Amino acid sequence: MKLDVPTMVLDLPLKLSEAIAIPTTVEDDDTDSAIPAALRAWLVRLRLLEGVPFANLVADSELLPPESIRWFYLDRRWTDALVMGALSVGTVNSDDRTQLTAAYDAIRTELDQEERNARRHPGQPRFGGTVDAVSGFILRSQAVSGWPGLHVRAMTIDPVDEADNRFVPEDDPNRMRLLRLERLAPAVLFCLFDGIPSVVHVEEPRQGVQFGFDPGQVDGSFSYIPRDVNTFADLEKPGGAPVRLDVPFRATDGATGVIDIQQVQKDLVALPATHVGASLDAAEYALQLLRFPYRQVFGDPRGVSIGTVFKASVAYAKQVNDTFKLGGV
């Protein structure tokens, strides 16, 4: 794997006793300790896979088809080897490599501490502790390109008791820190978590007032769900399915794609379950067309053993034998 590694000579300790010492706590992002601060910041970004070619993250595009999400764990041995390879650029002879090997435990300990501060806002207190496990997902969807400011929240439990759980503070013990959240392409979102979450919320941004309709699957039509003005609840059919009204468009020349807002008003008034009465004022009309941001919640695996879920069900020997039986090579 080829990396864009800056050329620099490592400032390695001269004594092995200094090399294997555990580094002191870094009080500031610009403080030098086991390694120079600039190099430490670059290595932390490298451990979070910044600059790693996408082909090394997703080997084939078929593994990430459109409108899909893929969850993963980050192999810390792989990132350790990545960092070790980057540091080896500064070694010239066997003595350099010996000193680097002796110093690497201290370097790795410091990088473990600094990973948690990669997304820390300037002026905020530094986060302590180390990152034990790193998990994440890669999302490929039109939602990423349509809403570049998607909100991602990871939690150990779903805060169903909260009145509005989008305001769960980052220092809440049930909320997990994001180590990285970045769009790798217009429709591809990459995310890393400080640990293994039980619940992940992916939600449209809430900035501004949003009006809109739902597009049809294939015919290019649009529809919307009317609400009851008394309860502000979406109207439902007896079976629980939402009531949907088609969006009318103007039929006059030069008005292609222009919504017939007067007909929308008539349709809402004609529907008794909306309780709008004989007329519909501008304020209620706007409330009927207001669309709340959608939130996708990815389940809670409580009571499920991760080891059981990811346990191989077919032995390697059986796969080899079956291959030879089928005439494979």
N, C-alpha and C positions, 0 to 999 in steps of 0.2 A: 504494500500500500504506500503510495507516494503522498507525503504531507508537505505543506508549505511551512517548513520549520525555519524560524529566523536563525541566522548564523550568529552564535555567540559562544564564548569560552566560559565554562562553568567556574564559578568562584568556589571551589571545593575546599573543605577544611584540610589543614595540613596534618592534623593528628587524628588517628582513628578514634581516640577517646572523644574528641569533639564531633567526629563524624557520626557516631552512633548515639549521641546524646539526643534526648527528646527535646524538640524546639520549644522555646518559651511561647506563651500565648501572644498572638499578634494583636496589638491594641488598635492598630490603624491599618488601612488598606495599603498605605505607602511605606510601612515599616518592613525593613529587611530582617530576616531571621535565619532559618536554615538555608534559604535561597533568596536571591534578590526579589523584591516585591514585584517588579515588572515581569520577571520570569514566572513567579508564582501565579500571578493573575492569568498569564497565557496558558500555563499548564492546567489551571482549574477549568478554563474554557475548553481546553482540549479534552479533559476528562468528561466534560458534558457534551462531547462529540461535536463541538463547533469546529468547522473546517474539515471534518471527515467527509469524504465524497459520499453522495447519496447512494451510489452503487454498493458501498460497504454497509449501508444501513438496510437497504431493501435490494436484495440480489436480483430480483426480476420484477417487472411492473405487474405481472400476473399475481404476485403476492399481495399487491395493494390495488385491487380493481376500483373503479369509480364507485362512490358512495359506500365506502367501507372504512372500518376502523380496526387496527391491529394493536393488541396489547402485548407488552413484553417486559422482561426483567433484564437489567443491565449486568452483564458478566464483569465483575470487578477485576478478575484476572486479565480480561481482555484490555480494560482501560489501564491497568497497571503496566501491561506490556506496551501499550501505546505510549504512555508517559516515559517508560524506560527507553524505548526506542528514540523518542525525541531528545532525551537527555544525552543519549550516546553520541549525538552529533558533536558535542563538545569534547569528546575523548579522542586522544591522539595515540596513546600507547597503553600498554598493559597496566602501568601504574595508575593512569587516569581511570581506567575501568575498575580497578580494585578499589580506589577511593569512592567512585560513584556507587559501587555495590554496597560499600560500608555505609554510605550516607543515605541510601535510598529509603531505609526504614523511617528515618527522621523526616525526609522529604514527603513520603507518603502520609505520615501522620499529620503533617501540617496541611497537606492538600485535602485530607479528609475533613479537617476543621474549616478550611476556607471554602469548601463547596457550598456550605449552607449560607454563605454571605455573598454568593455570586449575584443574586438579585436584590440585595439589600439596598434600600434607598439611602442616598447620602444624608448624614445627620442622624440616622436611626442607630440605636444600640446594636452592637455586633451580636450575632447569634453564636452560642456556644455549642459544645457537643460535636459529634461527628455523624456523618451520613452512613448508616449501616447497610441499607439496601436501597437500590434505585430502581424504580419501575416507571413505566410511561406508556404512551400510545402514539401512533401515527394515524392521523385522520385525513382521508382524501374525500372531499365532498364539495358540492357547490355552495354549501353553507359557509365554508371557509373563505371562498372568493367573494361571496355575496355580503358577508358580515365580517370584515377583517378584524373587528374588535371583539371576537367571541370571548366570553368569560368562561374560565375553567376553574372549578373548585374541587378539591379532593379532601375527603374526610374519612375518619376511622369509623364513624357511624353516621347515619342519615339524621340530620337535626330536624326531625319532624315536629318537635315541640316548639321550635322557634316560630315566631309570628312571620318572619321574613328571613329565611336562612341565607339570603345573599349577603346579609350584613354580618355574618359570623366573622369576627375579627381574626386576623392572621395568627395572633398569639393564643387563640382558643386551643385548648389541648386536643379537641376533636378535629381540628383542621390541619391539614398537612401542607407543608411549604412546596411551592413550585420551584424547582431548580432551573428549569428552562422552559420557555414557551415561545415558539418562533414559527413563522410561516416559511417553510423551505421552498415553496412554490405558491403561485396564486391560489391553488386549491388544496394544498397539503399543509397540515398543521402538525408540528412535532412538540411533544410535551414530556418532561421528566419530573417525577415526584420524589420528594424526600421520604422514601419509605414505600410501603405497599398499601394503598387505600382500599377501603371497603366500598365506598360510594364515590362516584365522580359525576359532577354536574357540568354539562356543556350547555351554555345558554347564550341566546342572542344578546347583543349589547342593549342596554336600557337607556342610552342617551336619546333624548328627544321624544316627541310624541309620534307614534307609529300608526298609520292607517294602511289598510291593505286588504286584499282578497287572496283566496287560495286558488292556485291554478289547477286545472284538470290534469289527468294523467296523460292523455294522448290527444284529445280533440281540441286543445287550445282554449277551452272555456275557463271561466272563473266563477267562483261561488263564495258565499260568506255565510256565517252563522249568526242569525239575529239573536237578540237578548230580550229578556223580560225586564222592563223598565223598573219594576218594583223590587226585584231581587238582584238585578244585573247578572243573572245566570244565563248561560247559553241555553237555548231551547233544545229540547230533546224529544225524540219520538217515543212511543210507548215501549219499544224494546231497548231504549237507552242510546240509540244512534242519534247524532246531532241533526237538527233540522238545517237544511241548506237551501239557500235561495240563489238562483242564477243571477249573474251580473249582466244587466242589459247594456248594450252599446248603441250609440246613435247610428241611424241608418242613412243619414244625409251624406252627400258627396263631400269628400275632403275631411270627414270626421271619423276616419277609420281608427279604431282603438280608443275613442273618446267615450267615457262612461255616461250613460243617460241618468244623471243624478235625480231628475224629477221622477223617472220611472222607479228608481230605487226607493224613493220616498213613498210612492204609491204602494209598492209591494209591502213595505213595512207596515203601513197603515192598514192594509187589507188583511194582515195576519193578526187575528184576535189575540193570540198568545203573547204578543209583544206588549199589550196593554198600553199602547201609545195614544189611544183615543182616536178622535176624528182628524187630528192634524199632528204634524211632527215638526217641532221647532228646530232651529239650527243647532242648539246645544245637544239635544237628545239625538239628533241625526249624527253628530260627530261621535257621540258615545257609542252608537250602534256600530260604527265602522272602525272603532278603535280596536287595534289588535295588540294583545300583550305579547311580549317576547316569549318565544318557545324555549323550553328547557328539556334537554334529553338527559335522563338519569340512567346511569349504568349501574345495575343492580348491587345488591348487598349479599356477598357470599358467606353470611354468617352460618356457622354450623357445617361448612364444607371444608374439608381438608385440602389445602393446595397440593400437598404431595400426592393425594389420591387423584385429583383432577388431572395432573400432569404426568401420571405414572404411565410408562409405556405399556401398551396392551399386547404388542407383538414382539417377541424376542428377535434379536438380530440374527441368531442362528437359523430361526425358522424362515426369515426373509431370504437368507442366502440359499437355503435348501429349496424353497419354493421357486426361486429364480432359476436354479439349475434344472428343476423339474420341467420348467416351461421352455427350456432351451436357451436361457439367457446366458450372457457371458459374465 
